[in-house]
């Protein structure tokens, strides 16, 4: 007889005749994010600033990601795998290519493209990053810097998401100083030989084509190249153990004497400044990712506080919870309006690098604050990816860093408003003897 049996021997048999425990009834929970909450974050009726076409696109994208992405995102996020099953569904939305006109691309306004970015990020930031890398970086580079032959050859398939692209600028040996890249391009008969490494390249482990930037050994200027997957000397290895954007397949790329034919050199990339034409648009789009993330977090918290009860009342009835929820909502309204203004400045040709950098840095800062408040509101469930907020909490961290860290973007704006560049420390001088 076990100790437990000895303790229970004098209890009546009826004591053990209870029904099987229903865990869901014993531990009631609010609705998980797999059933996505309705949108409640447009408090200042931002929708009124959009055209009817932009409003319709917003709803179409929202319905798709709520239906097809929300039910599976936690599973894939936990496994750090990409959900390839959703690619045809995203392709059917006709959003890849964003602002590009022709070649099967949708030719969206910058505002419409931003709305698409936010709506996908509202449900899942990783899927938003997948589209942004493919569309607003790789495809846009081919559109702005490629030859007519290259556009006709690559863009139609990319627009349908029949083929996938990535964008390779960042390297292991530098972070914010992107102009200091070490990957080299050497001219040979009929093409170029690329040697070097790239790091943190989203989509790289499965991309069909890779847009790669390298320093021309003859001119010491940056050139751009279209590299096909499976070419000899190319290797992409997944970066493991990320705490954010776990579904995004970031990779380390190794280029060992990779041959690229002359036809796949991008003729419009002849200096680092040429990459700025692409980064100007992508920085605006990245600023809209935190807007979308905070929308989803707010919507989740709004529903959660109404469903969950403590001390006999919904969590929404408590003053501190209401204050935090209103602070979240306030941040989102301001983020909306700054993001919208960035789009309009770009569309009118007035957007400056400092304005884009201020938008991205300030929005991500406010997003961090907003998601942290949401984490507090969900209590213990705030650390479970099932309820979105913990996942969003992690996903926001890489977005706070990429496309220019908060600090670097602040310095870009500081340079613009003062006329003084403060990126490099003042050289140390030796004091002369008196």
NORVEN-V432245 format. One record per pair of residues at least 4 apart in sequence whose ideal C-beta (glycine too) atoms are under 8 Angstrom apart, sorted by the first residue. I is the first residue (numbers start at 1). J is the second residue. Records with the same first field share a line. If there is no record, write none. Layout:
# NORVEN-V432245
I: J / J
This chain:
# NORVEN-V432245
1: 5 / 6 / 9
2: 6
3: 7
4: 8
5: 9
11: 15 / 16
13: 17
21: 26
22: 26
23: 27
24: 28 / 29
29: 381
30: 303 / 304 / 307 / 308 / 381 / 387
31: 35 / 37 / 303 / 304 / 307
32: 74 / 386 / 387
33: 37 / 70 / 73 / 74 / 296 / 300 / 386 / 387 / 388 / 391
34: 70 / 71 / 72 / 73 / 74 / 386
35: 70 / 71
36: 66 / 70 / 123 / 296 / 299
37: 299 / 300 / 302 / 303
38: 299 / 303
39: 62 / 122 / 295 / 299
40: 298 / 299 / 302 / 303
41: 294 / 295 / 298 / 299 / 329 / 332
42: 46 / 47 / 336
43: 329 / 332 / 333
44: 333 / 336 / 337
46: 50 / 333 / 336 / 337 / 340
47: 55 / 58
49: 340
50: 54 / 55 / 58 / 111 / 115
51: 55 / 109
52: 56
53: 57 / 112
54: 58 / 109 / 111 / 112 / 115
55: 59
56: 60
57: 61 / 95 / 108 / 112 / 115 / 116
58: 62 / 115 / 116 / 119
59: 63
60: 64 / 93
61: 65 / 93 / 95 / 115 / 116 / 119 / 120
62: 66 / 119 / 122
63: 67
64: 68 / 69 / 89 / 90 / 92 / 93
65: 69 / 70 / 119 / 120 / 122 / 123 / 124 / 127
66: 70 / 123
67: 71
68: 72 / 86 / 89
69: 73 / 83 / 86 / 120 / 123 / 124 / 127
70: 123 / 124
72: 76 / 83 / 85 / 86
73: 77 / 83 / 123 / 124 / 126 / 127 / 247 / 391
74: 78 / 385 / 386 / 391
75: 79
76: 80 / 81 / 82 / 83 / 126 / 247
77: 124 / 126 / 246 / 247 / 385 / 391
78: 246 / 385
80: 240 / 242 / 246 / 247
81: 247
82: 126 / 130 / 206 / 247 / 248 / 249
83: 127 / 247
84: 206
85: 89
86: 90 / 127
87: 91 / 161 / 164
88: 92 / 161
89: 93
90: 95 / 96 / 127 / 131 / 161
91: 96 / 160 / 161 / 162
93: 116
94: 106 / 159
95: 106 / 108 / 113 / 116 / 131 / 135
96: 105 / 106 / 131 / 134 / 135 / 139 / 158 / 159 / 160 / 161
97: 103 / 104 / 105 / 106 / 107 / 135 / 139 / 143 / 155 / 158 / 159
98: 105 / 106 / 108 / 113 / 116 / 135 / 136 / 139 / 140 / 285
99: 107 / 108 / 109 / 110 / 113 / 140 / 281
100: 105 / 106 / 107 / 139 / 140 / 143 / 155 / 159
101: 105 / 107
102: 107 / 151
103: 143 / 151 / 152 / 155 / 156 / 159
104: 155 / 156 / 159 / 160
105: 139 / 143 / 155 / 159
106: 159
108: 112 / 113 / 116
109: 113 / 343 / 347
110: 114 / 281 / 284 / 343 / 346 / 347
111: 115 / 340 / 343 / 344 / 347
112: 116
113: 117 / 136 / 285
114: 118 / 284 / 285 / 288 / 339 / 340 / 342 / 343
115: 119 / 288
116: 120 / 131
117: 121 / 128 / 131 / 132 / 136 / 285 / 288 / 289 / 292
118: 122 / 288 / 289 / 291 / 292 / 295 / 339
119: 123 / 292
120: 124 / 127 / 128 / 131 / 292
121: 125 / 128 / 288 / 289 / 290 / 291 / 292 / 293 / 296
122: 292 / 293 / 295 / 296 / 299
123: 127 / 296
124: 128 / 247
125: 129 / 244 / 245 / 289 / 292 / 293 / 392 / 395 / 396 / 399
126: 130 / 245 / 246 / 247 / 248 / 395
127: 131 / 247
128: 132 / 289 / 292
129: 133 / 202 / 245 / 248 / 289 / 399
130: 134 / 202 / 203 / 247 / 248
131: 135 / 136
132: 136 / 137 / 282 / 285 / 286 / 289
133: 137 / 138 / 165 / 166 / 167 / 202 / 203 / 248
134: 138 / 139 / 158 / 161 / 164 / 165 / 166 / 203
135: 139 / 140
136: 140 / 278 / 281 / 282 / 285
137: 141 / 167 / 211 / 278 / 282
138: 142 / 158 / 165 / 166 / 167 / 209 / 211
139: 143 / 155 / 158 / 159 / 165
140: 144 / 278 / 281 / 282
141: 145 / 146 / 167 / 211 / 224 / 266 / 269 / 275 / 278
142: 146 / 150 / 151 / 154 / 155 / 158 / 165 / 211 / 226 / 266
143: 151 / 155
144: 268 / 277 / 278
145: 224 / 266 / 267 / 268 / 269 / 274 / 277 / 278
146: 150 / 151 / 154 / 226 / 266 / 267 / 268
147: 151 / 266 / 267
148: 152
149: 153 / 263
150: 154 / 226 / 263 / 264 / 266
151: 155
152: 156
154: 158 / 163 / 165 / 209 / 226
155: 159
156: 160
157: 162 / 163
158: 162 / 163 / 164 / 165 / 209
163: 208 / 209
164: 203 / 206 / 207 / 208 / 209
165: 203 / 207 / 208 / 209 / 210 / 211
166: 201 / 202 / 203 / 204 / 207 / 209 / 210 / 211
167: 201 / 202 / 210 / 211
168: 198 / 201 / 204 / 210 / 211 / 212 / 213 / 253
169: 178 / 181 / 198 / 213 / 275
170: 174 / 175 / 178 / 198 / 199 / 200 / 201
171: 181 / 182 / 183 / 196 / 197 / 198 / 199
172: 197 / 199 / 252
173: 180 / 182
174: 178 / 180 / 181 / 182
175: 405
176: 404 / 405 / 408 / 423
177: 423
178: 272 / 275
179: 222 / 272
181: 196 / 213 / 214 / 215 / 222
182: 196 / 197 / 215
183: 194 / 195 / 196 / 197 / 198 / 212 / 213 / 214 / 215 / 255
184: 194 / 195 / 196 / 214 / 215 / 216 / 217
185: 192 / 193 / 194 / 214 / 215 / 216 / 217 / 223 / 225 / 260
186: 192 / 193 / 195 / 217
187: 192 / 216 / 217 / 218
188: 192 / 193 / 259
190: 261 / 262
191: 259 / 260 / 261 / 262 / 264 / 265
192: 214 / 223 / 225 / 259 / 260 / 262 / 265
193: 257 / 258 / 259 / 260
194: 212 / 214 / 225 / 227 / 255 / 257 / 258 / 259 / 260
195: 255 / 256 / 257 / 258
196: 214 / 255
197: 252 / 253 / 254 / 255
198: 204 / 212 / 252 / 253 / 255
199: 239 / 252 / 253
200: 239 / 250 / 402
201: 210 / 236 / 250 / 251 / 252 / 253
202: 245 / 248 / 249 / 250 / 251
203: 207 / 248 / 249
204: 210 / 236 / 249 / 250 / 251 / 253
205: 236 / 237 / 238 / 249 / 251
206: 249
207: 229 / 236
208: 228 / 229
209: 226 / 227 / 228 / 229
210: 226 / 227 / 228 / 229 / 234 / 236 / 253
211: 224 / 225 / 226 / 227 / 266
212: 224 / 225 / 226 / 227 / 253 / 255
213: 222 / 223 / 224 / 225 / 269 / 275
214: 222 / 223 / 225
215: 220 / 221 / 222 / 223
216: 220 / 221 / 222 / 223
219: 270
221: 270 / 271 / 272
222: 269 / 270 / 271 / 272 / 274 / 275
223: 265 / 266 / 269 / 270
224: 265 / 266 / 268 / 269 / 274 / 275
225: 260 / 264 / 265 / 266
226: 260 / 264 / 265 / 266
227: 231 / 234 / 255 / 258 / 260 / 264
228: 264
229: 234
230: 234
231: 258 / 259 / 260
232: 257 / 258 / 259
233: 255 / 256 / 257 / 258 / 259
234: 253 / 254 / 255 / 256 / 258
235: 253 / 254 / 256
236: 251 / 252 / 253 / 254
237: 251 / 252 / 254
238: 249 / 250 / 251
239: 250 / 251 / 252
242: 246 / 250 / 398
243: 394 / 397
244: 394 / 395 / 396 / 397 / 398 / 399
245: 250 / 394 / 395 / 398 / 399
246: 394
260: 264 / 265
268: 274
269: 274 / 275
270: 274
272: 276
275: 279
276: 280 / 353
277: 281
278: 282
279: 283 / 403
280: 284 / 346 / 351 / 353 / 356
281: 285 / 346
282: 286 / 403
283: 287 / 356 / 357 / 359 / 360 / 403 / 404
284: 288 / 339 / 342 / 343 / 346 / 351 / 356 / 359 / 360
285: 289
286: 360 / 399 / 402 / 403
287: 291 / 338 / 339 / 342 / 356 / 359 / 360 / 363 / 364
288: 292 / 339
289: 293 / 399
290: 294 / 335 / 363 / 364 / 366 / 367 / 396 / 399 / 400
291: 295 / 332 / 335 / 336 / 339 / 363 / 367
292: 296
293: 297 / 367 / 371 / 392 / 395 / 396 / 399
294: 298 / 328 / 331 / 332 / 335 / 366 / 367 / 370 / 371 / 392
295: 299 / 332
296: 300 / 388 / 392
297: 301 / 328 / 370 / 371 / 374 / 388 / 389 / 392
298: 302 / 325 / 328 / 329 / 332 / 370 / 374
299: 303
300: 304 / 374 / 378 / 387 / 388 / 389
301: 305 / 325 / 328 / 374 / 377 / 378 / 389
302: 306 / 316 / 325
303: 307
304: 308 / 315 / 377 / 378 / 381 / 387
305: 314 / 315 / 316 / 321 / 325 / 377
306: 314 / 315 / 316
307: 314
308: 314 / 315
309: 313 / 314 / 315
310: 315 / 318
313: 317 / 318
315: 321 / 377
316: 321 / 322 / 325
317: 321
318: 322
319: 323
320: 324
321: 325 / 377
322: 326
323: 327
324: 328 / 373 / 376 / 377
325: 329 / 373 / 377
326: 330
327: 331 / 370 / 373
328: 332 / 370 / 373 / 374
329: 333
330: 334
331: 335 / 366 / 367 / 369 / 370
332: 336 / 370
333: 337
334: 338 / 366
335: 339 / 363 / 366 / 367
336: 340
337: 341
338: 342 / 359 / 362 / 363
339: 343 / 359 / 363
340: 344
341: 345 / 359
342: 346 / 351 / 355 / 356 / 359
343: 347
344: 348
345: 350 / 351 / 355
346: 350 / 351 / 356
351: 355 / 356
352: 356 / 416
353: 357 / 412 / 416
354: 358 / 412 / 413 / 415 / 416 / 417
355: 359 / 413 / 416
356: 360
357: 361 / 404 / 408 / 409 / 410 / 412 / 413
358: 362 / 409 / 410 / 413
359: 363
360: 364 / 403 / 404 / 409
361: 365 / 404 / 406 / 409 / 410 / 413
362: 366
363: 367
364: 368 / 396 / 399 / 400 / 406
365: 369 / 400 / 406
366: 370
367: 371 / 396 / 399 / 400
368: 372 / 396 / 400
369: 373
370: 374
371: 375 / 389 / 392 / 393 / 396
372: 376 / 393
373: 377
374: 378 / 382 / 389 / 392 / 393
375: 382 / 383 / 389 / 390 / 393
376: 382
377: 382
378: 382 / 387 / 389
380: 384
381: 386 / 387 / 389
382: 387 / 389 / 390 / 393
383: 390
384: 390
385: 390 / 391
388: 392
389: 393
390: 394
391: 395
392: 396
393: 397
395: 399
396: 400
397: 401
398: 402
399: 403
400: 405 / 406
401: 405 / 406
404: 408 / 409 / 412
405: 409
406: 410
407: 411
408: 412 / 423
409: 413
410: 414
411: 415 / 421 / 422 / 423
412: 416
413: 417
414: 418 / 420 / 422
415: 419 / 420 / 421 / 422 / 423
